[in-house]
């Protein structure tokens, strides 16, 4: 299984789209630094709550714009390439000639994508934290949306929790995206299907708005104003994973 995981990881980084997507993300990360500096170190929790950035609270606000790029561009592109592009190009036929379970292969492909998303979030958190300490005022306590004053250690845990919830949302998008890419006949329809689900969910129920509002919803969760996001995101991951495994097990990938 280790060799298959490494092989999948290598295939992902052999794709030109992977490198282009990562370079664009790094460019946007640098632009975010310039943007936040240019606006005087100010951001907002929502349209009604403006906040001044400092050494303790900068990291969550980096995901306000970068999160939208991850949700609507980078993750759908990576997922479609991995779960639909390889099938339509015939690459799966070579992979499935090896003696391995299809459910295991799905788990490997999903985990490789998950590791990449995790790595991007860790890098963003580190870059934003260092940037906040170097550029914005150094403070020993801070308050976030609907919280009291937090000491440095409490603020650190708050930011880690913020990024953990962000990871959960992105993994939910990864899992539902892999399901859509598996059942769609080509790359273009797969991408349209993923974007359609993310936007269309808002019209089904306001509970799905976290795909659009992202950081606003996470601040609401941590401010104890949104108690449905976490169980709903977990449910999406679980149900989509079960459906994925079922399809992967029964589908004739050699056709």
N, C-alpha and C positions, 0 to 999 in steps of 0.2 A: 504493500500500500504506500509505503514511503516513496518508492521509486516512481509510482504513478503520480503521486502528489507533486514531486519535483518536476516530472515531465509536464504536468499541467501548468505549473508555475512558469516553466521555461517557454511553453507555447504562448502563454499570455504576454510575456515580455518580448516575444519575437514579432508580435503584431505592431505594425507602425502606428495604429490608432492608440495603442496603449501609451506609447512614448509621447505622441502629440498631445493626448489628453492630460498627461502628467505635467508636461511643460506648460501648457495653458493654465493649469491649476496653479503652478508655481508663479507664473506671471501674475495671475489674479491675486495671489497671496501678497506679492510685493506691491501690487497696486492698492490693495486694501490698507497696507501700512501707510502709503502716501496719502490715501484718501482720508483716513482717520486723523492723520496729522494735519492735513489741509483744512479740515472742518473744525480745528481747534480742540481735538480730543473729545468730541461729543458724539453720542449715539442715542439710542432710545430702546426701551423695552417694548413699547407699542406707540402708536401715534400720539398718545396722551401723556407719555412719561419719558421725558428727556433725561439723560444721565451723563455726567462727566466721567471720563475714563481715568483710571489710575492703575497703579501697579498690581492691584488685586482683582480688578473686575474686567480687564481688557479681553481676556481669552474668549469668553462666550460671544462677544459681539463680532468677532472675526467670522463666525459662522452665519451671521445675518445674510450677507451677500454670497459668501462662498458656499453656504448650504444650498442655496438655490441652484448654483452651478452643479453641485454634486447630485442633487435630486433630479434635475431636469435634463442634464447633459451627460455628465461623466459616468454615473452609475448605469443609466439606461444604455449608454454606448458600450460599456464594458460587458454588461449582462447580455445584450443582444449579440455581440461578437462571440461570446463564449458559448451561449446556449442555443443560438439559432444559426449564426454564421458558420460554425463548424459543421452543423448538420446539413445545411443547404449546400455547402461546398464539398461535402463528401468526406470530410476529415474524420467524422465519427466512425465510419466504416473501418478505418485503419486502427482506431483506438479500441473498438469493440472486438477486434480479432484477438486481442489479448484475453487470457482467462481471468476475468474479474467480474464481480456482480455489478449490475447496472445501478442499483441503489447506491452502492459504494462509489461508483464513478460520479453520480450526481453529488454525493456528499463531498467528494474531493473537489469538484468544480466549484461548488458553493463555498467551501471553506477557503479556497484560493482567493475567490472574489472578496470574501469576508476579511481575510487577512490584509488585502490591499486597502480596503476601506478603513480598517482599524489603523493601519500604518499612516494613512493620510490624516486621520483625526489626531493621532498622537503627534505627528509632525506639526500640524496646525496649532495644537495646544502648546507645544514647546515654543514654536516661533512667536505666537501671540503673547505668551507669558513673558518671554525674554524681552520682546518689544515693549510690552507694558512697563516693565521695570526700567528699561533704558530711556524711554521717551516721556512717559507720563508721570505725574507726581507719585512719590513713594508714600504709602499710607500704611498704618498698622491695623486699621479696621475699616469696614465698608458695609454698606447695606445693598441688597439686591431687591428685585421686585417683590413687594409684599413680605419682606423679612425685616427683622430688627437688625441692629448693628452686629456684625460678625467679626471676630478676631481673625488674624492671619490664617491660623490653622483651620478654622471653620470656613473661611472663604475658599481655602484650597480644596476642602472636601466638597463644597458647593460646586465649584468649577468642575471637579472630577465627575460629580454626579450629573452635571449638565452635559458633559461630553459622553457619559455613559448612556444617557437617554437619547442623545443624538445618534449614537451608534445603533441603538435598538431601532430607531426609526429608519435609518439607512439600511439595516439588515432586513427590515420588513419590506422595504422597496426592492432590495436584492432578491428576496424570496418570491414575492409576487411577480417581479419582473422576469425571473427565471421560468416561472410557470407560464406566463404569457408568451415568452419567447419559445417555449417548448411546443406550444399548441399552434402558434402562428406559422403560416407557410413560408414567409420570407422575412428578411431583415427589416425592410421598411415598415411592413405591417406590425412587426414586433415592437419597433420603437414607437409607432403611433399608438399601439395598444397600451403600452406602459404609460405614456403621457396621458392618454385618454382616461386610464384608470385613476391616475393621481389627481387629475382635475375633475373628472366626473364624480369621484367619491364625494366631493364637496356638495354636489347636488343631491346625493342620496341621503346624507346626514351630516350635520355640522361636526359630528364626532370625528369625521375624516379630515377635518380642516388642517390637522397638524402636518399633512403632506405639503400644504401650501404655506401656512404661516410659520412652520418649523420652529425657529428660535422663540417666537412669541408664545407658542404653545408650551415649549419647555420651561420658559420662565413661569407660566401659569401653573404648570405641574409642581414646580419647586416652591411656588407661592401658595400652594394648596388650593388653587382655583380650578384645577382640571384633574379629576380623578379617574378619567376613562382612558386617557392616552396610553398609559403603560399596559394595562390588560388588553386593550384593543390591538396594540402593536404586537404583543406576544401572541395573540390569537391569530393574527395575519401570518406571522412567521410559522406557527405550528400547522395551521390548516393548509397553507400553501406548500409547506414541506411535505405533508402527507400526500397531497394531490400530486406533487412533483414525483415523489417516489413511486406512487401507483402508476402514473403515466410512463415513467422511465422503465419500469419493470415489464409493462405489458406491450409497449409500443415496438413495432418492427422497425428498428433503426437502419436496417440494411436495404429497405425498399428504395 
